[in-house]
């Protein structure tokens, strides 16, 4: 039977099982199939915090072609842009951020063609290789090759950058993001996931591919986190837009969103809780307000001082973090997520080893999630009994456990299990449905050798020690595997392999990904 003889409902079901190339072919048959096929071409929408993205939302929500009908996930990258009052300040930052104008030249080639500019091809064009400046043998230094002519292009880029900054300020002062998203969400019938990310490696992946940001040479390696409150407000606007549209996403991911999100007004948090009650998969890589940024040192790097770790911390921001978490705000936030099947929590790194991490007990409280299947935790302080109690509350449902960089209290409590060896022994075989355990990073404890489990959380298979302890936790055994010189050498040999990643693999690689995300270490960290 020809597709033309089938109903729209049946064709929709067929298109749902087709790949994009097949959908494009089907669209060519006739006008009706073209319209139906459009609904299934876009499954994931990636947006930024700028005017162009709002225009895209408006176009999709008002389109008569139903282009947005098939969208299943929306990924909003809410980066803040640092304001530069002068071209020279902006250009100085640009030169610090890039490896000598990396993707400036990719767009500059088009600029030269468009303006029919005469270029000394003997010097300039041979230098443009793979979007980098590559000096020919015997010529001037790399930084001197770029002709003065590129200055004109840079002034255009700076003007575009200033325009993007002003757009963000306008959005900060309005509810337009919430309104546009609400209208957009109302036309979606299949939306299941909302990603809200900020800064870090995700920014490098997404911003680098944005034509609008490239025009302004927005720095993909830059973590501009000065506008903490504005960033939190933007994230809230997204969720409030979902509430206005009465959609029920089952996946919610926060990347780099800081803990001030939990301090909003009671009404705002109540509204967000109404969205969270439908979420089955929640992941939050928590951002911070206490790590100094490069501009805190007035454009110069501070001298290395291994004995002064405190210079890596804004004490007020650090105290703010503990005040928010220690009073149970995060546990209250989680309490409305009764349908959670996946919970991933990654807290900020703390450069000063003398300062305490957030306690797991204050994160999860007494919450019990009836269908929790997967739990991942990173960079928290553990009272082993508190971790035991949380896991045992979910022993009937928990099948996956991932833990990275955990710390025990500096002052041991004689009434609790205070060593990781004792905790592993106590938990061995206690979770009957556990199928997968992943241990990474360091598990330290006062007065005892730390467990070193390696440094990555992706497809990396771990070390001999991590594999042994993981197996022990699932199946039990006669003795707890112990740290050894060989195990430490195994872990550190893997670290040497990862040196070019600057130990960035300590972080938990997100297990909840946008549909179109193909994770690549080169894109993320290099």
Helices and strands as residue ranges (DSSP letters): G 3-5, H 8-16, H 20-27, H 31-41, E 44-48, H 51-62, G 67-70, E 73-77, H 87-97, H 104-114, H 124-127, E 128-129, E 132-133, H 142-145, H 150-172, H 176-186, E 193-197, H 200-207, H 211-215, H 228-245, E 251-258, G 259-263, H 266-276, E 281-287, G 294-297, G 309-312, H 315-326, H 329-334, E 342-346, H 360-364, E 374-382, H 384-392, E 400-408, H 420-427, E 436-444, E 451-452, H 464-475, H 485-497, G 499-501, G 504-506, H 521-525
